[in-house]
């Protein structure tokens, strides 16, 4: 699309695809009174024989409980995703999203049988910690990583222990750990 000498580019296909998919899921959830979100975009304890259980392990990161939840997560995805996609590539960023979705979904499934999980918070925390590795060099640990890890993961541990709300702090922590592990692995191999 061109406007007065400028054109809008589809600069980060995985990031934008994720955002548009989450928006479509949010709109569908509103149209169905939340039924579609609960059926397809929220993970919870259910039979492993059901194909929907396996699908929800991936798709729960697209579902959100409301507009505020959606806006908070998607803002971070839009802020961090394009930079990560440029550095690591679309395929690798999609891998991070999928790994985070499956691992956080399985942990919720196994350890919290009476709690449903939806939202991109785990992906957001993976992106946050992965971002802190963008200037990584062999044999070094970036101080930005140490500070980000201390602030974000420390906050989630404290809130998990002290605040009783509907937020899955464990998903945030696991997402952050995945982002840190992937960032370290990608950069250690010199794959940027």
N, C-alpha and C positions, 0 to 999 in steps of 0.2 A: 504494500500500500504506500503510495507516494503523496506527500503533502508539502508544498512549498520547498522543494529541494531536499526534503528529508524523506526517508522511507522507514517504515517499521519492519524489522526483521524478526523472524522466528529463530532467535539466537540460541535457545537452549531447549531442544525438543523433548528431552526426558523431563526436565523441570516443568515446562509448560504443559506437557501431556499429563503429568501428575496433577498439576493444579486444575486443569480443565476437567479431568476425570473426577477429582474430589468435588469440584463445583457441581458437576452433573449428578453425582451421588447425593450431595446435599439437597439439590432441588428435587430429585426423585424422592428422597426421604420426606421432604416437606409435603409433596403431593400425596404420598401414601400414609401420612400420619406416623411416620417412623417405621412402618412395617418392612419396607425394603431394606432399610439400614439394619434392622434386627436380623432379618433373614440372610442378607448377603454381605454386609459390611461391618460386622461386629463379631468378635470371636468370644466364645464361651465354651464351657464343658459340654460336649455332645459326643455321640458315638463316632469313633474313627472309621466306621464302616460307611458313614454318610459322606458322599462327595462334597457336600456343602461345608463340612468341617474343614476339609483340606483347602477348599477355595477361600474360606474366611481367614485362614492363616495368612494368606497374602492380601486379601482385600480389606481387612479391617483398618488398614492405615488410610483408606480413602473415606471412611465414614466418620462423621462428627456429630456430637450431641446437639449442636446448635450453631447459630451464626458466629457467636463470640469465640467459641472453641475453634471453628473453621478459620475465622479471620486471624486469630493468634498464630495458629500453626502455619497457615498458608503464607502469611507475611514473612516468616522466617525462611520457608522453602523458597519463596521468590527472591529473597535477599541473598541467600547463601548458594542456592542451587546453580545459578548460571556460572558463578565463579568456579565452583567445584566441577561442573560439567566441562568448562573450558580447560581446566587443569588436568583432569583425569579422563575425560571423554564420556560420552553418553552411555556407552555400554557399561563402563565401570560404575557410573553413578546409579544406573538401574540395578546393578548387582548389590550395591549398598542398600538401596531401598528394599529390595526383595529379601536380602539376608536379615535386615532389621525387622521387617514385617514377620517373617517366619519365626525368628528367634524370640521376639517379644510375644508373639501369639502363642508359641509353644510354652513359654514360661508361664504366661497367664493361664493357659489351659491346664497345665500340670499342677501349679502351686496355688491357684486361686479359683477353685471349681465353682464358686458361687458369685463370681464377678465377671461381668462382660467388659470387653475392652474394645474401644474404637478410637480412631484419631491418629494423626501423623506425628504425635509428640515424640515417639521413639526415633522416627526418621529425622525430626528437627534436631534432637540431641546428637544423633549420629553426624549430621551435617555440621553442627557447631564444633564438635571435637575434631572432625575431619578437616575443617577449615583452619584450625590452629596448626595443622601440619603442612600448610601450603608453602612455607619457607624452610622446610626441613632439609638438613644436610647430614650426610653419613657421620655417625659418631657424636651427634649433637641431639639434645632434646630442647626444642624451642621453649623459652620461658613463657611465651604466650600460651603454649599447651598446658604447662604446669598451672598457670593462673586460671585459665578457662576450666580446666578439670577441677581444680580446687573450688572455684566459685560455683559452677553449675552442679557438679556431682555432690559437693558438700551441701549445697542448698537442698538438693533432692533427698539426701539421707536425712538431714535435719527435719524437713517437712514430712518425710515418711514416718519418722519417729514421733514427731510432736503435733502434727496437724492431721485431723481426721476429716478428709474430704473425699470427693469422688475422683481424685486424680491418681493415676497410676505412676507413682514415683519410681517404682521398680522398672517400668518400661522406659522412663527417661534415663535412668542409670544404665540399663542394658544398652539402649540406643547409643548413649555416650561412649560406653566401652567398645561397642562395635565400631563406631566412628574412629576412635583412637587406634584400635587394632588395625583397621583397614588403612588408615592414614599412615601408620608406621610401616605396614607391609608394603603398600604401594610405593612409598618414598624410599624405603630401604633397598628395594629392587631397582631404584632409579627409573621408575616407570612413568615419570611425569613428562 
